[in-house]
Amino acid sequence: MSESVFDFQAVSIRGEPADLASQRGKVLLIVNTASECGFTPQFKGLEKLWQDYGPRGLVVVGFPSNEFGGQDPGANDQIASFCELNYGVSFPMMEKTRVNGAEAHPLWKFLKSEKPGFLGTEAIKWNFTKFLVGRDGQVIKRYAPNDAPEKLRGDIETALAAKPA
């Protein structure tokens, strides 16, 4: 059984292996994203967090998902181009991923089990659900889609101030 986020692997939006163990000792903000969602402008705020806190150890990781209203229908290369051109996204993006159901990526199953949502429900309800992960790989907090990235700064500061395990 997995004990931390660092036990998982993913595939980057460019098709390269992405071992989360390589981020050990950093704070992660993991987000399921979509290119055609009302919350899509949050890419700008997520990029700002990455720019502001990346040098101190924050890594924002986006996982595109087409599960909610079909709001990310493009192929991985189209999604990458959209995010870069429209929002200047330079933080790591993974390949399009399922976050719910039997086909959900194992990382997302872990995140949901560690920090269930409202009234204990585990399912991701919409795009731009966010998980803050500490330097030890443990899930600190789950944020709703309407929680703007800038409102996470206090929690990010606290997580960054914690000493690596």
C-alpha positions as CSV (number, residue, x, y, z in Angstrom):
1,M,0.0,0.0,0.0
2,S,1.2,3.5,-0.9
3,E,2.4,5.6,2.0
4,S,3.0,8.9,0.3
5,V,2.6,10.8,-3.0
6,F,6.2,10.0,-3.7
7,D,5.3,6.3,-4.2
8,F,3.6,7.2,-7.6
9,Q,4.6,7.6,-11.1
10,A,2.9,9.5,-14.0
11,V,3.5,10.4,-17.6
12,S,4.3,14.0,-18.6
13,I,2.1,15.7,-21.1
14,R,5.0,15.3,-23.5
15,G,4.9,11.5,-23.0
16,E,8.0,11.2,-20.7
17,P,8.0,9.2,-17.4
18,A,7.5,11.4,-14.4
19,D,8.5,9.7,-11.1
20,L,7.0,11.7,-8.2
21,A,9.9,10.4,-6.0
22,S,12.1,12.9,-7.8
23,Q,10.1,15.7,-6.0
24,R,10.9,14.3,-2.5
25,G,11.5,17.1,-0.1
26,K,9.4,19.6,-2.1
27,V,5.8,20.9,-1.5
28,L,3.4,19.9,-4.2
29,L,0.2,21.4,-5.4
30,I,-1.6,18.8,-7.5
31,V,-4.5,20.0,-9.6
32,N,-6.9,18.4,-12.1
33,T,-7.2,20.9,-14.9
34,A,-9.3,21.6,-18.0
35,S,-8.9,23.9,-20.9
36,E,-12.5,24.9,-21.5
37,C,-13.8,25.3,-18.0
38,G,-15.1,28.4,-16.2
39,F,-12.2,27.9,-13.8
40,T,-9.6,27.7,-16.6
41,P,-8.3,31.2,-15.8
42,Q,-7.0,29.7,-12.6
43,F,-4.0,28.6,-14.8
44,K,-2.8,32.2,-14.4
45,G,-2.9,32.0,-10.6
46,L,-1.3,28.6,-10.5
47,E,1.5,29.8,-12.7
48,K,2.0,32.8,-10.4
49,L,2.2,30.4,-7.4
50,W,4.8,28.3,-9.3
51,Q,6.8,31.4,-10.2
52,D,6.7,32.9,-6.7
53,Y,7.2,29.8,-4.6
54,G,9.1,27.4,-7.0
55,P,12.5,28.7,-5.9
56,R,11.5,27.9,-2.3
57,G,10.4,24.3,-3.1
58,L,6.8,24.4,-4.4
59,V,6.0,22.3,-7.5
60,V,2.6,22.8,-9.1
61,V,1.6,19.7,-11.1
62,G,-1.4,19.8,-13.5
63,F,-3.3,16.7,-14.5
64,P,-5.7,17.5,-17.4
65,S,-9.0,15.6,-17.2
66,N,-11.9,15.5,-19.6
67,E,-14.3,13.9,-17.1
68,F,-16.4,17.0,-16.2
69,G,-18.5,18.3,-19.0
70,G,-16.0,17.2,-21.7
71,Q,-14.0,20.4,-21.0
72,D,-10.6,19.1,-22.1
73,P,-11.3,17.2,-25.3
74,G,-8.0,17.9,-27.0
75,A,-5.0,15.7,-27.3
76,N,-2.0,16.1,-24.9
77,D,-0.1,18.3,-27.4
78,Q,-3.1,20.5,-27.9
79,I,-3.6,20.9,-24.2
80,A,0.1,21.8,-23.7
81,S,0.0,24.4,-26.4
82,F,-3.2,25.9,-25.1
83,C,-1.9,26.2,-21.6
84,E,1.5,27.7,-22.7
85,L,0.1,30.1,-25.2
86,N,-2.9,31.4,-23.3
87,Y,-1.7,31.3,-19.7
88,G,2.1,31.0,-19.9
89,V,2.0,27.7,-18.1
90,S,5.6,26.5,-17.4
91,F,4.8,24.2,-14.4
92,P,4.8,20.5,-15.0
93,M,1.7,19.1,-16.7
94,M,1.0,15.4,-17.0
95,E,-0.9,13.5,-19.7
96,K,-4.7,13.6,-19.7
97,T,-5.8,11.5,-16.7
98,R,-8.9,10.0,-15.2
99,V,-9.4,11.1,-11.6
100,N,-12.6,9.2,-10.7
101,G,-13.9,5.7,-11.1
102,A,-12.2,2.3,-11.6
103,E,-9.9,3.8,-14.3
104,A,-8.7,6.7,-12.0
105,H,-4.9,7.1,-11.9
106,P,-3.6,5.5,-8.7
107,L,-2.2,8.8,-7.5
108,W,-5.7,10.3,-7.6
109,K,-7.2,7.3,-5.8
110,F,-4.6,8.0,-3.0
111,L,-5.2,11.7,-2.9
112,K,-9.0,11.2,-2.5
113,S,-8.6,8.6,0.1
114,E,-6.2,10.7,2.2
115,K,-8.3,13.9,2.0
116,P,-12.0,13.2,1.2
117,G,-14.1,16.1,0.2
118,F,-17.3,17.6,1.6
119,L,-19.2,15.2,3.9
120,G,-16.5,12.6,3.4
121,T,-17.1,12.0,-0.3
122,E,-14.0,10.9,-2.1
123,A,-15.0,11.7,-5.7
124,I,-13.6,14.7,-7.4
125,K,-16.6,16.8,-8.2
126,W,-15.2,19.2,-10.9
127,N,-12.1,20.6,-12.6
128,F,-9.5,22.5,-10.6
129,T,-9.8,20.5,-7.4
130,K,-6.4,21.0,-5.7
131,F,-4.4,19.0,-3.2
132,L,-1.5,20.5,-1.1
133,V,1.2,17.9,-0.3
134,G,3.9,18.4,2.3
135,R,7.6,17.8,1.9
136,D,7.1,14.4,3.5
137,G,4.7,13.4,0.7
138,Q,1.6,13.5,2.9
139,V,-1.6,15.2,1.8
140,I,-2.1,18.4,3.9
141,K,-5.3,19.8,2.5
142,R,-7.9,19.5,-0.3
143,Y,-9.3,22.6,-1.9
144,A,-12.5,23.0,-3.9
145,P,-12.5,24.1,-7.6
146,N,-13.7,27.6,-6.6
147,D,-10.8,28.1,-4.2
148,A,-8.7,30.6,-6.1
149,P,-4.9,29.8,-6.2
150,E,-4.0,33.1,-4.5
151,K,-6.1,32.1,-1.4
152,L,-3.8,29.1,-0.9
153,R,-0.7,31.2,-0.2
154,G,-0.9,31.0,3.6
155,D,-1.1,27.2,3.5
156,I,1.7,27.1,1.0
157,E,3.9,29.3,3.2
158,T,3.2,27.1,6.2
159,A,4.1,23.9,4.2
160,L,7.2,25.5,2.8
161,A,8.3,26.5,6.3
162,A,8.2,22.9,7.5
163,K,11.6,21.1,7.5
164,P,12.0,18.2,5.2
165,A,11.6,14.8,6.8
